[in-house]
Amino acid sequence: MQGAVRVLLADDNRDYAILLKEYLRSHPQLSLVGVAHDGVHALELVQATQPDVLVLDMIMPRLDGIGVLDRMRQLPLVAQPRVIVLTALGQEDMTRRTLELGASYYIMKPFDLEVLAERILQVHADSNAVEADPVPDDFVVEKVTRHLRDLDIPSTVNGYTYLQRAVALAIIKPSLLDRITRGLYPAVAAQFETTPARVERSMRHAIEVGWAKGSNERLVKLFGFSRHRRKGKPTNSEFIGLLAETVRNGKGFAE
């Protein structure tokens, strides 16, 4: 269906999933690209189908909704799908956590199928809305540059300039971090006339270089742990968010 919103459904209740599947397939503006009955399969289908919107049940076997959202951010996707969470009464804490992890909307069960379709179309339309992002001034960029230098990230490394701009944008517009894949990466890409995927990969490389050669003391001060107490490097969002907060609060690593 050309132009239709591509929807992936993840719900372990097979009878309920059949009902949703039949309705979504009958809707003229929606295209169902897959159905998963557990969280691990949902992640596999997200990567395989690259949906526009994921309708995600909170409680599923193998991996719950929170786990899906958390792991989905690490998948090499062209763009993160918008997520509508299906939740039941008494799951308020879990639902709040899904919103923190980037879910766009939640619907309490039971719900009207037409309402679900409206919300799918709405969150997809919101994801395509273009908003002008600010350009950080030289003062902010200079402060970010000083902190990146303190963390031993060389200016010659691939991705340094993207990382510098990403942190500066996160300082002056923190909301860009709420959905880093649909917010911050495209904002940086637009200012350098490149793609969000290239921005994400290049910044990850810059962080890897700094993580491998940086001062352990400074990393502990920023992230609260050392390389020896945690496997792997911080994620892009962890690094950018914490460094932006450090610069915004006027902190340094040399005190």
TAJOTA-V35106 format. One record per residue. N is the residue number from 1. PHI is phi as a letter, one per 40 degrees, with the letter a starting at -180 (NA if undefined). NEAR is the number of other C-alpha atoms within 12 Angstrom. Layout:
# TAJOTA-V35106
n:N phi:PHI near:NEAR
n:N phi:PHI near:NEAR
This chain:
# TAJOTA-V35106
n:1 phi:NA near:15
n:2 phi:c near:9
n:3 phi:g near:12
n:4 phi:c near:24
n:5 phi:c near:34
n:6 phi:c near:33
n:7 phi:b near:43
n:8 phi:b near:42
n:9 phi:b near:50
n:10 phi:b near:46
n:11 phi:a near:37
n:12 phi:c near:30
n:13 phi:c near:23
n:14 phi:c near:18
n:15 phi:c near:12
n:16 phi:c near:22
n:17 phi:c near:28
n:18 phi:c near:21
n:19 phi:c near:18
n:20 phi:c near:35
n:21 phi:c near:29
n:22 phi:c near:19
n:23 phi:c near:24
n:24 phi:c near:33
n:25 phi:c near:26
n:26 phi:c near:18
n:27 phi:c near:24
n:28 phi:c near:17
n:29 phi:b near:22
n:30 phi:b near:33
n:31 phi:b near:31
n:32 phi:c near:36
n:33 phi:b near:29
n:34 phi:i near:34
n:35 phi:b near:39
n:36 phi:b near:35
n:37 phi:b near:33
n:38 phi:a near:29
n:39 phi:c near:34
n:40 phi:c near:27
n:41 phi:c near:29
n:42 phi:d near:39
n:43 phi:c near:40
n:44 phi:c near:26
n:45 phi:c near:29
n:46 phi:d near:41
n:47 phi:c near:28
n:48 phi:c near:18
n:49 phi:b near:28
n:50 phi:f near:28
n:51 phi:c near:35
n:52 phi:c near:38
n:53 phi:b near:41
n:54 phi:b near:49
n:55 phi:c near:49
n:56 phi:b near:49
n:57 phi:c near:45
n:58 phi:c near:43
n:59 phi:b near:27
n:60 phi:a near:26
n:61 phi:c near:21
n:62 phi:g near:18
n:63 phi:a near:28
n:64 phi:c near:31
n:65 phi:c near:45
n:66 phi:c near:35
n:67 phi:c near:27
n:68 phi:c near:40
n:69 phi:c near:40
n:70 phi:c near:25
n:71 phi:c near:25
n:72 phi:c near:34
n:73 phi:c near:32
n:74 phi:c near:25
n:75 phi:c near:25
n:76 phi:c near:22
n:77 phi:c near:27
n:78 phi:c near:27
n:79 phi:a near:32
n:80 phi:c near:38
n:81 phi:c near:42
n:82 phi:c near:43
n:83 phi:b near:45
n:84 phi:b near:41
n:85 phi:c near:43
n:86 phi:c near:41
n:87 phi:b near:31
n:88 phi:b near:19
n:89 phi:d near:15
n:90 phi:g near:12
n:91 phi:b near:22
n:92 phi:d near:18
n:93 phi:c near:15
n:94 phi:c near:26
n:95 phi:c near:33
n:96 phi:d near:21
n:97 phi:c near:22
n:98 phi:c near:33
n:99 phi:c near:28
n:100 phi:c near:21
n:101 phi:c near:31
n:102 phi:h near:36
n:103 phi:c near:37
n:104 phi:c near:36
n:105 phi:a near:32
n:106 phi:b near:36
n:107 phi:b near:31
n:108 phi:c near:23
n:109 phi:c near:19
n:110 phi:c near:15
n:111 phi:a near:18
n:112 phi:c near:15
n:113 phi:c near:23
n:114 phi:c near:16
n:115 phi:c near:19
n:116 phi:d near:33
n:117 phi:c near:33
n:118 phi:c near:22
n:119 phi:c near:30
n:120 phi:c near:41
n:121 phi:c near:34
n:122 phi:c near:23
n:123 phi:c near:28
n:124 phi:c near:32
n:125 phi:c near:18
n:126 phi:c near:20
n:127 phi:c near:25
n:128 phi:c near:18
n:129 phi:c near:12
n:130 phi:c near:13
n:131 phi:b near:15
n:132 phi:c near:15
n:133 phi:c near:25
n:134 phi:c near:22
n:135 phi:b near:23
n:136 phi:c near:24
n:137 phi:c near:15
n:138 phi:c near:14
n:139 phi:c near:16
n:140 phi:c near:25
n:141 phi:c near:28
n:142 phi:c near:18
n:143 phi:c near:28
n:144 phi:c near:41
n:145 phi:d near:29
n:146 phi:c near:27
n:147 phi:c near:38
n:148 phi:c near:42
n:149 phi:c near:26
n:150 phi:c near:28
n:151 phi:c near:35
n:152 phi:g near:28
n:153 phi:c near:33
n:154 phi:c near:28
n:155 phi:c near:25
n:156 phi:c near:15
n:157 phi:c near:23
n:158 phi:c near:24
n:159 phi:h near:32
n:160 phi:d near:32
n:161 phi:c near:29
n:162 phi:c near:44
n:163 phi:c near:46
n:164 phi:d near:40
n:165 phi:c near:40
n:166 phi:c near:51
n:167 phi:c near:46
n:168 phi:c near:43
n:169 phi:c near:40
n:170 phi:c near:41
n:171 phi:c near:34
n:172 phi:c near:27
n:173 phi:a near:26
n:174 phi:d near:26
n:175 phi:c near:20
n:176 phi:c near:31
n:177 phi:c near:33
n:178 phi:c near:24
n:179 phi:b near:30
n:180 phi:c near:38
n:181 phi:c near:37
n:182 phi:c near:36
n:183 phi:b near:35
n:184 phi:c near:43
n:185 phi:d near:42
n:186 phi:c near:36
n:187 phi:c near:39
n:188 phi:c near:39
n:189 phi:d near:30
n:190 phi:c near:25
n:191 phi:c near:23
n:192 phi:b near:20
n:193 phi:f near:14
n:194 phi:b near:19
n:195 phi:b near:23
n:196 phi:d near:30
n:197 phi:c near:28
n:198 phi:c near:27
n:199 phi:d near:35
n:200 phi:c near:40
n:201 phi:c near:29
n:202 phi:c near:28
n:203 phi:c near:37
n:204 phi:c near:34
n:205 phi:c near:28
n:206 phi:c near:37
n:207 phi:c near:39
n:208 phi:c near:29
n:209 phi:c near:26
n:210 phi:c near:34
n:211 phi:c near:34
n:212 phi:c near:23
n:213 phi:b near:21
n:214 phi:c near:27
n:215 phi:c near:23
n:216 phi:c near:23
n:217 phi:c near:23
n:218 phi:c near:29
n:219 phi:c near:35
n:220 phi:c near:21
n:221 phi:c near:22
n:222 phi:c near:33
n:223 phi:b near:27
n:224 phi:g near:18
n:225 phi:a near:18
n:226 phi:b near:22
n:227 phi:c near:25
n:228 phi:c near:15
n:229 phi:b near:13
n:230 phi:a near:14
n:231 phi:c near:12
n:232 phi:g near:15
n:233 phi:c near:27
n:234 phi:c near:32
n:235 phi:c near:27
n:236 phi:d near:34
n:237 phi:c near:35
n:238 phi:c near:23
n:239 phi:c near:34
n:240 phi:c near:41
n:241 phi:c near:33
n:242 phi:c near:31
n:243 phi:c near:41
n:244 phi:c near:38
n:245 phi:c near:28
n:246 phi:c near:27
n:247 phi:c near:32
n:248 phi:c near:26
n:249 phi:c near:12
n:250 phi:g near:17
n:251 phi:c near:21
n:252 phi:b near:26
n:253 phi:b near:25
n:254 phi:b near:15
n:255 phi:c near:8
